[in-house]
C-alpha cells in the first residue's frame, strides 16, 4: 500500500536547483478533495518550474516541468478516480528537450484538520 503525505496547495515544491514548482489543477480531477481548503494534487495536474538557475557549461538549462509516476494498480490512492500525489511519489524534473534534471524536493506538506470532500 502507498504511504506518505498528500501533496496539495500548501506544499512547497522546488526543482533540485531551487526553482519553484507550480501546479495547474486539472478541472475536476481531485477538485472535490481538499486539505485546509486547497485541492489535493493528482496525476492530471500540470507542474511547471519557474526561476530555475541551472546551467551547463555557462549555458542556461533550467528545469521547466515535473512528471510524477504514481503507484500503479491497486496501490494507487485516488481522488475522484484519479491517482493522487504523495510526497513519496516518484517524480523527475525536466528541462527543455526534455532532459531529465533530477527529482523535485517536496517540503512543508502541512496537513491540518481541514480534510474534506464534496
Buried (B, 14 or more C-beta within 10 A) or exposed (E): EBEBBBBBBBBEBBBBBEBEBEBEBBEEBBBEBBBBEBBBBBBBBEBBBEEBEBEEEEEEBBBBBBBBEBBEEEEBBEBBEBBBBBBBBEBBBBBEEEEEBBEBBBEEBEEEEEEEEE
